[in-house]
Structures are given as C-alpha cells and as structure tokens.
Amino acid sequence: MHADLIGLGAIVLLAGLVARLGRRYGFPTVPCYMLIGIVFGPGTPGPVLVEHPEDLTLLASLGLVLLLFHLGVEFPAEQVLGSGKRLFIAAGVYIGLNVSAGLGLGFALGWGTSEALVIAGALGISSSAIATKLLIELRRLTNAETPIILGVIVIEDIFLAFYLALLAPVLNNSGSTLDFIVDLLISFGFLVALFALARWGARAVAMLLDSREDELLAILMVGLVVLVAGVALEVGVSEAIGALMIGLVVSRTALKERVEQLVLPLRDVFAAVFFISFGLTIDIGDLGGVALPVAIAVCATLVTNLTAGVFTARLFGFNQRAATNIGLTVLGRGEFSLILATLAIAAGLDQRMGPFVALYVLVLAIAAPLLASQSRHFARFVPDRLLRSRWKYVQSETMSTACIHQDQMEVTETGIDVCQQCVDDGGTWVQLRLCMKCGLVACCDDSPARHARAHYEDEHHPVIQSLQPGADWQYCYVDEILVREPLGQARTGG
C-alpha cells in the first residue's frame, strides 16, 4: 500500500512538472500527462512507478466522469441553437469529412468493424481543450472566425453524446440484430430520459444539491454524478455519456456557476490521473507497429481539416487566413479520442487500438499548436477561386473589431515604391507597407527584415496600410486588428 501511494504521488508530481514545462512552450497538458504514463509505466524499459495500472482504474474512471460532467455543465445550448443553419452545415461537413476518413482508414486496416467505428470517432472529434487554449494563447479570441470555431467545437460535443450512445451496443457485443436494436433503443432511451430531466426536472435536481456550504454542495454533486454514471453503465451506456448528460441537467439550474467553480480543480486533478493511467497501459514496443497507420491518419486529418476550413470560410465569406485558422485550430485530438480508446480496450477490442490512438493523439497534440501558429504560411496556398473569386482577400490578418488609433492615420498616399532600408542594406522584400503616421514605406512581416514592424517598435506609430496593388487594407499593431477591409469586400468579418 505504501509503495502504491509513493508511486502514484511520484508519477502525478512528475506529470505536473512536465506539463508546467510544456506550457511555457505552448504545448497542451494532455500529451505531457500521457507521456509520463508511458515513460514510467510497465511497458517501457527503465524505472516503473506504477507496476499495476489496473489499480488506478477507479480513479481514472472518476477523472473521465468529472471531465465529461464539467463539459456538460459548461455546454452553451442556447448559443448553439441560436447560431443559425450555416454553423450546423459547417460543423456537419467538418465532422462528416473526419469521421468518413477515420471509418475508411479503420476498414482499410482490417482490424474489425467495431475497431473501425472507434477509429472513426477518434479521428472525427477534436479536442475542445486544445482548441480553446490555442485561441487564447494565439490571441485570436477577437478574430472573425473564432465564434465559428467555438460553435463547431460545441456541435462536436453534441455529436459525441449521440456517437457514444450509438457505439455502446457495438462495444457491448450485442449478439443478434434484435439484441443490437434493443441495446440501441435502451441507450437512446437513457439519453431521452436525461434530456427530459434537463428540460423539466432541473428544479428538482437543484433542490437535491442546494447547500449554502461549498463542502456539502461538492459532496452532493460528486455523489450524484458518480451515481448517474454508474446507472448509465448498468443500462449499457458509457459512464462518460451519463456524466455528460447530468452535467447538462445541472447547467440549467441556478447552481451552475458554483458547481463550475467547485468541479474545476477536481476535474483537473482526476483528469490528469485518467490521462496518466491511459499512458501506463501503453507498451512502447507496440508503438512501432502502428507508426505507419498513425502517419496515414495524421496526414488524412490534416487534409480533411484544411478542406473543412476552406469550405467553412467560403460559407461565411472569410478569407484565406481565416480558412487555415479554422482548419488548424481544431486539428488537435485529445480527451475524447482517449475516452473512445479506453472504451475499446475495456470492451476487449484489438489490442493495437490503445497504442494507435495514443500515438495519434500525441503527434497531433504536439503538431496542432505548431501548425496553428504558422497558419499564415498555409494561407498562401489557398487560391481565391476556392473562396469567392469576385473578392480580393487580405492574406495576413482576419480580425474585425474596432481600432481606437484611427486619429493617427494622417498619411494615406505615397509615391515611394521601395523599402529604402532594404535598398541600403542590399536586401529584398515581399510587400510594402505605409506608416500612416509619418509616411515611411517599409517591408512587411513576410519579408526577411520586417522593417515596418521594426519601425512600429521604435516609433510606436500604430497603423499601417498595404501598398500591394489592388489592396487597400489597414492594420493596427497596437490593437492587433484589421482596421479597414480589402477593397470591394462585403463586411463579413473577413
């Protein structure tokens, strides 16, 4: 017992330290937790901190339950329902492309139908945690495309609920067609019952949980969540979907904000144990055998995401930069893919499923922040004709909120057509920018010397204008927003 506690404490502490280091360089925490589980688990040569991963099963299940419960509590149902038809079309295309690619890959691998369905879900659902953190860290919360990204993430969560309900009878190995139909009806019946509870029984749930003391509210809340998750398992539905649905019920009560604050630290601690526990089950020797399928899966996900991003940008009238921002921000895979893999392992499916999903999540969780931060380079390869051929797009920025420095826009024209600093240094430039405060002409951020930005950093002149033929957009360095849209473009936030 003492050794078990020491091992658990040591591995959680190490996971936290590595995650803290990773955060300094912009990496999400999920792959850090998984990596520590893999490195210090029984499937990897070297020191083993937890000899028997199955000893953490209950704690890991609690992490899974709290993770999905918190998601349900935060779920903005009204926002989604009021977002309009175009958002549902965009999300449907995104989910359809990624799930179809996953299903095709799953059948091509020949591991089995159940395995193909799990792979389809793992490839089809992005990590809301990674995507949200990227939007914050890359300072894109005011971008025109950001509400669409958040809407797609939320609709993915709705899809997850129904997909888990659909998958439950498959993973439970329902024998005959009749048994499968019965199990499927039970799963959806359970969902309908919880939806009805959210619609008409929220007040009763609030009365059950309500307490002025946070301690008692936390105890009542955890007890209810675990109870519902257990009942869900008993009727053949995943504990994850049970926790998600009871979270939706609580989200409709007056206790929502208090519950969110109380469950957050519990969620973070036990979710970390869940991801560590998943890593502990991975044998590093099995990763080599799934390296090629994972490489194919990563490439397929990148292609489908960028395709969906271009489709969404066309649908909403956004530009190339917004298209790549959309596709690459939701590229990361994480908690939901691991949940599906955990269910597959528990159901006794092909033992390659765990290493496949683990490596796939690790690669994309690391690649997504790096690619998303460089989305402007991908934008150059998106031709205008894929979006709106009659419009001229700005290739660099997509923000659309108001600038407060327009009183410093004193110069609007110039006869200079060179970056004099580049000429003096013997350098070259890509495009030219006009400082609207003093009239200096300098090279853009895509040029080697980036003299326009250097001028802003030295003189603090905030607004520049593009001197590219056919473009007249203006950008504020201070507010980091597009001040004026490209000539001839309708106001759509692009």
Salt bridges, closest charged atoms under 4 A:
GLU54 OE2 - HIS52 ND1 3.55
GLU74 OE1 - HIS70 ND1 3.50
GLU78 OE2 - ARG252 NH1 3.80
GLU137 OE2 - ARG23 NH2 2.04
ASP214 OD1 - ARG258 NH2 2.83
ASP268 OD1 - ARG267 NH2 2.60
ASP350 OD2 - ARG352 NH2 2.74
GLU410 OE2 - LYS437 NZ 3.07
ASP425 OD2 - HIS451 NE2 3.97
ASP445 OD2 - ARG450 NH2 3.55
ASP445 OD2 - ARG453 NH2 2.77
ASP446 OD1 - ARG380 NH2 2.75
ASP472 OD2 - ARG484 NH2 3.43
ASP479 OD2 - HIS405 ND1 3.02
GLU480 OE1 - ARG139 NE 3.34
GLU485 OE2 - ARG491 NH1 3.11
